[in-house]
Amino acid sequence: MAVETFGTTQDGETVYRLLLGNGPLSVAVLTYGANLQDVRLEGVAHSLTVGSPELAAYEGKMASCGGLMGPVVNRIAGGTAEIDGTRFEFTKNFEGRHTIHGGDAAFHRRVWEIVDEGPSHAVLRVKAPDGEAGFPGNRVVTARFDVLDDATLRLTVDAETDAPTLMNLANHSYWRMDDAPTVKGQVLTLAADHVLPRDEDMIVTGEILPVDGTRFDYREGRALEAGAEGLIDNSFCLSRARVALRPVASLQGQSGVRMEMSTTEPGVQVFDGHILDLPQYAGNDGPSPVAYCGVALEAQFWPGATAHPEFPSFVLRPGDDWQQVTEWRFAR
């Protein structure tokens, strides 16, 4: 374990980079946004995730690359929701009408404190006050990163509150198994029978559609086409509730490098990374990110539950045992 200074934010806060390793896998985690900045597998020359050596990138347009998104990842329609009969209004930071990734309360744009660290683990924590960006409750979120000796990275996230609130968190890493400009040709597999369609504002409609016969059927694995298949920014349904940890997705590179993702969460958002054409920033391996250079697989609850009560609820209450676990296992 090594801790090094990564930079200073525009507000004057020091950001640290924590280097973790165990066996063939090593990762770097930033205190800015509990960000998974770099992932390296022994024998593979390139980073397996989209990141940057520059703090300015994360304060800028690479904010979502590897960050822990919350208090509510994804979009809240109309920037408003009702909790136990009381309506709350949140910062509207998406199209001026909706809330995305927590609005002004975004966890991925906060500097987290280091609670514990060791050669193969790190524990970070963020506190959010009652009323911040409209979200009720004094909340505490803890993220633990563990590098296991079988080339597995485990992320365990715990959350608590002193008043009923909304909580839907997700790691937003963009993955890339090949040392190539885009993920074209890399094979994505998803254990999802249904998908949530969206409207023109990218808000889920409430429909739950089978993937059979559609371009969203990745159950047997399909090669990504780097945009030729159409926009992918959809939530795929894995279950109706949080369950025991199980494999849900994999990404296979043409180089033979493979990642298998497991999670406890009932859904996974897949985002194609078309927004990553960012020549102003350096990437982990030097060259700047380009459109479709990585694909995001975000384990989370189904978005839209605040407007569609038939969806799995992500209301967090005082005393709830709230824990999310996601693992990524790598091989070559």
N, C-alpha and C positions, 0 to 999 in steps of 0.2 A: 504494500500500500504506500502510495506517495500522494502528498497534497501539495499542489503548486498554485501560485497565483495566476489566474487566467486573464484578469483585467479589472478595470474599474468602470462601473456603469456611469451613464450620463448624470445620475443623481449622486455619484460619489461613493457607491457601495462596492466593496471588494468582492469579486467573484473568484471562487476557487475551482480547480479541476482535480478530481479525485481519480487516481489511477488504480484499478483493481485487476487482479489476475489470479488464475488458478489453472494449472495444467496448460492445455492448448489455447485457452481463451483469455483475452484481456479486453477490458473496456475502460472508457473514460466517462465520468459523470460530472456535470457542472452543477454548482449550487444555484446558478441562474436557471430557474424553471425546472429544477430536478431533471436536467436535460441529459439524455443518453447521447453523448457527443460523438463517440467513436467506438467501434467494435472491430476487433482483429482476431482472426483465427490463424493459428500456427500453420505455416506452409502456404498461406494465401497473401499475396503481396498488397492487396487493396483493402480499404475500409469497406465493411459490409453495410454501412449505413451512411446516409447523407448528412454531412456536418461541415463545420468550418473551424479553422483555428482562430477566427476573429470574433471577439465579443460583439463588435458592431453589427455583425451579420445577425446575431440572435436578438439584438435590440431593434433590428430592422426587419427585412422581409423574410429572413430565415427563422423567425420566432417559433414556428411550429415544428421545425426539424428536430425531433427527438424530445420535445418538451412534454411535461405531464400536464395535460389540459384539464381545466376545471375552473370553478366548482361544477360547471355543467359544460361538458364537451359538446360540440355540435351546436345546433340552433334551437332557440326557444322562439316559437312563432309569436310575432307581435310584441316580443320583449315583455311578456306578462304571463303570470301563472297564478293559479289559486292553490293554496295549501290550507287544508282544514277549514275551508270557508272564508279565508282571508285572501284577498287578491294583492299580489306584489308586482311592482313594476321594476324592470331591470334596464341597465344601460343598453340602448339600441345601437349596436355597432356593426350591423350587417344590412346593407341596402337602406339604412336609415329607418328600418321598420322592425328589425328582428335583433335578437341577441345571439352572438356566436362566441363559443369558448369562454364564457364567463364575463364578457364585456370588460368594463373597467376593473373588474375583480380578478382578471385572468391570472391563474397560478403560474402559467408558463412564462410570465413576464415579471415574476417576483424572485427575489434572492432568498433562497431557503437556508435555514441554519443547519449546520452539521451537528447531529446528535451523537453519532457513534461512527467509528470507522476502523477498519482492519485490512489486512492484506487482500482479502477477497470479498469484503462487504463494506457497504456504506449506508448510513441511515440519515435521511434528511427530513426536515419538518418545516411546515409553513402554518402560520396562524392567520385566520381571517376574522375580522371583527363583525359583530352584528350590524346589519344594514349596509355593508360595503357593496356598492353597485346595486343595491336593492335586495340582496340576499339576506334572509333572516338567520339569526343564530351566531353565537361565537363558535367558530369551527377550528378544529385542529386536524391537519392531514399529515401523515407520516409515510414516507416512501423508503423501503429497504431494497437495496440492490445486492444480490448475492451471485457471485460467479462460482458455479459448481465444478467439480473436477471432471465432469463428462461433457465439457464444452457447452454447458447450459448456463444461460443468464436467467435468473428469477427476479421478478419485481413484485413485491408485496406491498400493497397500499392499504392503510387503515385510516378511517375517518370517524370523527365524533363531533357532536354538536350539543348545545344546551337549549335549543329550540328547534321545532320541526323546520326542515329546510330541504333544498334540492341538492343532490350530490350524484354526479355521473362523471367519473374520471377516466382518462385514457392516455396512455403513452402514444405519442404521435410521430414515432420514428418512421423514416422512409428507408426501405430496404433495397439492397442491390447485391445480387450474388455474383455478378460478373463484372470484370473490369472493362466496362463498355460505356459509351456515352449515355445510353438509355437502357431500360429494362426490356426492350423488345426481344422476344424469343425466350424469355424466362417463363417458366411454367408455374402458374398459380393454381393451387387446389384449395377449395373451401368446402367444409362440411355443412353447407347451408342449403336447405330445401326451399326457402322463401326469401324474398327481398322486399324492401320498403320503397315503393316509387315516390318520386318527389315532383313538386310543381315547378313553375318557372322561377320561383324565388328559392329553390332548393330546400323547400320545407316538405316534410313527409305528408302525404295526403291522408293517411290513416288506413289505406289499403295494405293488405299483406298478400303478396302475389307469389305463386309458385314459380320457381326458376325453370321448370321444365319447358324446353323448346325455346328458351330465350337466350340472349347473349350474356345473361347473368348466371348461367349454369356452369359452375367451376367444380362440380363434384368429382368429376373424373380427371380434372386437371386440364388447363388450356394455356397455350402460350399467349402472353401479353403482346399487344400490337402497337404500343406507344402512341395511342390516340386513334389509330385506324378503326378500332372497334367502337368508337364513340366514347363520350364522357363516362368515366366511372367515378362516382362520388356518392355511393349508396351504402346503406346499412343492410347487412345480411343477417337473417334471423337464425340463431343457433339453438335457442331454447326459450322457454317462457319464464325462466327465473334463473338466478345465479345457482350454479351447480358445482359439483366437485371438479377439480382440475381435469381437463381432457383435451386431446389434440383437436384443433379446429381448422388449421390452415398450414400450407407449406409453400415455399418458394424455391424452385429448383433452377439453378443456373446452367447455361450451356457448358460452363467450365467444369461442372460436376459438384460445385459447392451448393449445399442445400441447407435450408432453415426450416425447422418444424416449430410451429407456434401452438402453445396450449394456453387455455385460460379458463377461469371460472365464470366469465361474463356471458350474458345471454345473446350478445350480438357482436358483430365486428364491422366497422366501417372501412370500406376500401376506397382509397383515393388515389387517382392515377398520377399525381405529381406534375400535372401540366403547367402549374404555376412556377416551377422551379428554374425558369430561365433567368439566372441572376448573375450576369457577368461582373457585377460590382464586387462580388465576394469570392474569396478563395475557398476551394473545397478541402476536405481532409487530406486528399492526395495531391493537392496543388491546383489542378484545373477547376474552373468555376462550374457550379451546378448548371445543368441545362434542363429544358422541359423533358419530363418523363424519365429523369435520371434515377428515380426511386419510386417505389410504390408503398403507400402507407397502409398498414393493417392495424386498425385501432380497436382493441377489445373494449367494449362498453355496453351499457344498457341501450335499448332501442331509443333513438331520438324521437321526440314528439309525444312522450308519455304524459306531459303536462296538458296536452290538448286531446289526447286519445286515452281515456281511462282503461280501455281494454288492453293497452300495452303494459308490459311489466313496469311497475312503479319504481321511480328512483328518489322517493321521499326518504330522507334520513331523519330519524327521530332520536331524542335523547335516550341513551342507554342501548341503542341498537349495536349489535355486533357486526359492524360493516367492514368487510375485508375483500379486496380484489387481489387475485394472484394471476400473473401471466408469466409464462416461460418461453424462451426461445432457445432451441437446441440446434447446434450447427455441426455440419459434417462435410467432408470432402473426399 
